[in-house]
Amino acid sequence: MLARRLFGLLLPALALVVTAAAPASAGDWLQWRGPLGTGISDEKNVPTTWTATENVKWKVPLDVGQRVFITHSPAKTKLRGLRAFERATGELAWKHEVEYADNEPSHGTNPFCSASPASDGQRIVAWYGSAGLFCYDLEGKVLWQKDLGKVEHIWGYGSSPVFAGELVILQYGPGLNTFVAAFDKTSGDEVWRKEYPLQKSATAEEYRGSWSTPVLYQSGGRTLMLLSLPEKFRAVDPASGEEVWTCDGPSKLVYTSPLVAGEILITMCGYGGPALAVKPAGTGDQTANRLWLHPRNPQRVGSGVVVGGHIYIRNEKGAWCLDAKTGERKWQDELGGGESWSSMSYVDGRLYTINTAGTTFVLEPTPESCKVIAENKLGETTRGSHAFSNGQIFVRTYQNLYCIEAK
């Protein structure tokens, strides 16, 4: 069955910002959703106001030291690749592209190269769907590449790779060819591969799949990896892929990244599906340890952020604040109307969220009410999310890549 309306996926966020001449700092935005994959950064002195011409350090058309990296597929081509821009000027430093000649299904709102790259400060990994997984040094040399087969789902792909110690982990799919795999970050050798129950679709048209990016978190002195997959919320050992615990509650479709609120772990499916919180106690089935479950949720695509025990989420229309422990809704606000498929970020004591019209709302993170600090309009369509580094904000629209800096 074909989609009858627009379906939002984890669309091209601005990729990342790294430092070419020095080790990466804690504030660098090295992967999807920032340093920990949670939308939270310790960046300071970040601007709160701008327009398309004010407080813009530079902008570059997308079809044209320190680097800004984005995955990109030029319009009306079969090219997939990575581009590096000079951070100080916006000049193109280098690009690498490969051609994928076969047909690859996707939704019209989910362009190719929709997965953000990730970096450990020395190398960059980018996933181009059926065209493969590529690892580069910071100057654009290909260190290794992996052909992982074809992505076959009517809405395409969107999960981003993550670094876990000496490994690169990718949630591959959705569709007929679906699995989670880990690769040695230096050699590219495959270390493990798991296909979890209920993960794979029966057909490329089935409404089943995950576009969620894994999140690492600390539990009892060990690192675990959260996977939001169809019909199961899972924690696995990133070194082996072995399952530690599961929790029932997600639907067949999962778009958002997991959230961490101390010992409380949250998955929100998106596309109006369920949201839940669980406080695991040991191994195995943790469904009995769910704190709350909302069968229907207005969140469409973007991931939320946890601040002070509260979840702030950008719904398709407007925003909500929920109590992380109880699931109680504290407030909701339409934020001037309009749609959004982007994720919320918490940086320098403020919340940042952008709608599809390119308007960023800066909010005070308080559960009492929705307090808008600033409203900043670029006037260009975007389904991406912000990236932050060294006091600058990077916004990718369908037309341009912006570097925003307070003057």
N, C-alpha and C positions, 0 to 999 in steps of 0.2 A: 504494500500500500504506500503510495507516494504521500509526502507531506502536503497538507492542505493549507499550511500557513508557514510563515518564516520560523525556522528553528534556530536558536542561538547555540553556538558552540563556543569552546574556549578559543576565541578568535585572536588574531595576532596582537599580542601585547607587544609593547616595546620590549626588545629583548633584554639587554643588560648593559652595564657600564663596567669596564675593567681598567686597570692601570697597567700600561705596557711596560713602564720602566721601573716599577717598584711592586712589592707584594701587595695583594689586594687588601684593602682596609675593611673593617667591620661594617662600614656603611655602604660599601659597593653593592650594587643591585646585580648579583651574579647569576640569577636564575629567575624562573617564573615566580612572582610574588615575593621577591626580595631575599635577604640573607638566610632566612629560615624557611622560606616558602609559605609564610603565614600572612604576608602583607604588612608586616611590622618592621620598621627600621629605626636605628638610633641616630639617623641623620639630624642635623641641626641647621638653623638659619635657612629654612626652606621658604620660598616666596608663597604668599597667600593670594596675591592679586596679579592679574595679567590680562592682556587682550591679544589679538593676533599681531599687534604691532608694538605694544608696550610690554616691557620686561621680557622681551624675546631676544636672547643672545644671538641665536641664529635659527634659521629653518632651511631645510633642503627639500627639493622635490624628490619623491621616492623613485621616479624613473630617470633619472639622470645617469715616546710619549704616552697619551691617554686616548682611549678609543670607545666609541659607542657601536655596538654590534646589533644588527637586525637580520632575521631571516626574511627572504623576499622572493616572490615569484612575479616577474614582470608580466603585466597584463597581455593577454592574447599570445602567450608563449608557452612552451612546455619546459621552461627553465626553472630550476629550483636552486637557491643558493644563499650565501651569507655575505653581508656587506659590512665593512668597517669604516666608520667616519671619524675624522679627527675631532676630538671633543672640543678643542679650543675654537675651531673655525667652522665645523660642519663639512669640511672637504672630504671627498671620498678617498680613503687611504688605499683600500683594496677590496676586491670582491672575488668570490669563487662561485661558479655555477656549474650545474650538471643538467643534462637534458633527460627527461623521462618521456619517452615517445608513446607509450601505451596510454589508453584511456584510464583515468582514475576517477571514480565517482566522488562527488562531494555536493554539498548544498551550495546554492548561489550566494549565501551570506558567509560561507566558510571558505575563503580563498586558500590555495595551496600555500605551504610553508606557514601554517597557522600555529605551529608549535614554536615556543620561544626557545632559543639556545640557552645553554648553561655554561658556566666557567668555574674553574677552581683557581683562577688567577694566573695559570700557566698555559692552559689549553682551553679550547672552546669546543663544545659538542653541539651539533645541530641535527635534528631529525627532519628529513624531507619526505616523510611518508613512504610511498612505494619506491622512491628514488634512493632510499637508504639512510643510514646513520653515519655521520661524518665527524671526525675529530681533527681540529686544526691547532697549530701554534698561533700565537698572537699576531704573527705577520702573514698569516694566510696559507702556510704550507700544510698540505693534507698529511696528517700523521697516520691515520688509518680510516678505513671505511668498512661498513657492513651492509650486505644485502640481506634484508630480513623478510623478503617476500612482499606481496602486494597487500595494500590496505583495501578492503572491499566492504564498504558501508555507504549507503546512499547519502549520508551527511558528512563523510570524510573523517578526518582525524583532528586532534588538538592537544593531546597530552604532551607535556614537555619533559625532556630528560632531567635527571638530578644527579649530583655527585654525592656519594656516600663513602667517605674514606677513600680507598683506592679503587672504588668501583664507580661506574656510570650505570644508572638504573633507568630503564624505559618501560612505561606501561604502553604496550604496543596494541593497536587496534583503534576503534572497535571493528566488529564485523566477523567475517569468516576466518580471518587469520589474527588471532588474539592471544596475547600472553604477556607476562611480565618477565623481563630478562635483565641480567647484570653482566657488565663487561669490564675487563681490566682497563682502567683509564689510560695506561701507558701503551699497552700492546693492542687493545681492542679484542683480545681473546674473550670468548663467551665463558663466563664463570658458572652461571646457572640460568635456567629457564623454567618457568612454571605457568601452566594454564590452570587457573582456579575454577572450581565448579561454578556454573551459571554465567561465566564470563563471555563465552562465545555465542554468536548469533547463529540461528539455523539457516537464515538467508541474509543476503546483503540488504534486503528491504525491511527486516525485522526491527521493530522499535525496541532495541536492546543495545546497551553498550555504555562504556565509560570514556569520557574525555577528561577525566580528573587526573591531576598530577600528584604523585606520591609525596608525602610529607614525613620527614624524620622527626622523632621526638625521643626524649629520655624517659625511661621507666625503670625504677628499681636498680639504677646504676648501669643499665644497658641501653643501647640505641635500638629502637624499633622503627618500623616503617608502616605508616598508615596507608591503606589502599581503600578508596571508595569505589567499589565495583558493583555490578548489577546484583541486587537483592541481598548483598552482604557487605558489611563494614568489617574490614580485616586489619589485623596487625601481624606483620611478619618480620622475621629476622632478615635484615638487608644483606647479611653476609652469605646466606644460604637460600633465602626465599621460603624457608619453612614457616608454616603458619603457627602463630602463638595463640591468638584468640580471634573469634568472630562475633558479630552481633547482627541479628536480623533487623530489618526495618527499611532499608533502601528499596527503591523501585527498580525497574528494569533499565532505567535511564539515569545516568549520573554525570553531571556537568562540572561540579565545583570541587575545589580542593578541601581536604579535611581541615578542621580547626582544632587548636589546642588551647584549653583553658585550665592550666595546671594539670590536675588529675582527671579533669573532665575532657572528653574527646567528642567532637561534634562532626557529623556529616550532614550536608544539606544537598539533596539531589539536584535541585534546579528543575527547570521546565515544569514548575508548579507541583513537583512531587514532594515526597516526605522529607522531613528534617528530624534529627534525633540527637540526643546526647547520652553518652554511656560513661560510667565510671568503672573501668574494669577491675576485677579482683581475681588475679591469677590467670590461668590459661583456659582454653576451651571456649564453649559457648557462653557469651556474656549477655545474652538477651535479657536475662532476669535482672541484670544490673543497669538497664536503661533508666535514666532519670526522667526522660520525657520523650514523647514521639508525637509530632504533628503530621497527620496523614497527608495534608495538603498545605503547601507553602507558596506564597506569591513570588518567591525568588525564581528568576528565569535562567540566568547563566552565571553571573558573576559570583565570586567567592566573597564571604564576609571577613570580618576581622574581630578579634576578641580584645577588649580593653577593660580592665578593672572588673572582670567577672561578667561583662555584658557583651553580647554579640551585636555588631552593627552590620547590617546587610543592605546591599543595594538591590531592591527588587526590580522587576521589569519596569515598573512605574513607582517611583518614590523609594523610600527607605524605611526600615524598621529597626528598632532596638529590642532585643530579647534578653531576658535573664538567662545566663548560661546554665545555671543550676536547675531552674524550674521550667524554663521555656516560656515563662510569662512575657507577654508583649508589653513593653513599657511605653512605647510611642510608635507612631507611624506618620509619615509626612510625604506628600507627593513631590516635593522639591521642584515646584514650578511646572510640573507636568513633563511630558516627553518620556521616551523609552531609554533604557540603559541595559546593556549586556556586559558591563564592565565590573571589575572587582574593586572592593573598598581597600584603602590603605590607611595605616596609622603612622604618621611621621611627624616628629617635632611637636608632639602634643596635640595634633589635629588629625581629623579624618579627611581624606580626599576621595572623591568619587566623580565620575564623568558620565555624561549621557551620550546618546548616539549623535546628537547635534553638536558635540564638541564643547559643551558647557561643563566646567568643573565646579562642583560645590565643595567648599571647605567648611567643615562642621566642627563644633566643639563636642568632644565625646562625653556626653552626660546622659544618664538614663532618665532625667527629669522631663526633658522635652527636646525636640529637634532645634538646635541653635545653629543657624547658618552664619558663618563668619564672613564669607565672600562668595561671589558668583562670577566666574570668569569664562568669557565666551570666545571661542576660536572661530565658530561659524563653519566648521568643516566636519563631515561625518567621520565618526570613529566607533569601532567596537573593540578597541584596545583598552589597556589600563596604563596608569602612570608608572614610571620608574624614577627613582630618586638617587642622587649621589652628589656628595660634596656641595650641598646647598643648591643644586640644580634639579629641575624637574624635566623629564623627557616625555613628550606626548607624541604618539604616532596616529595620524589621521589617514584617511584614504588618499589624501593629496600630498601631505608633507610630514617630515619629521621635525619636531620643535624641540629646541633647548631653551628652557625658561629660567631666568635668573633675576633676582631682585637687583635693582640699580641703586 
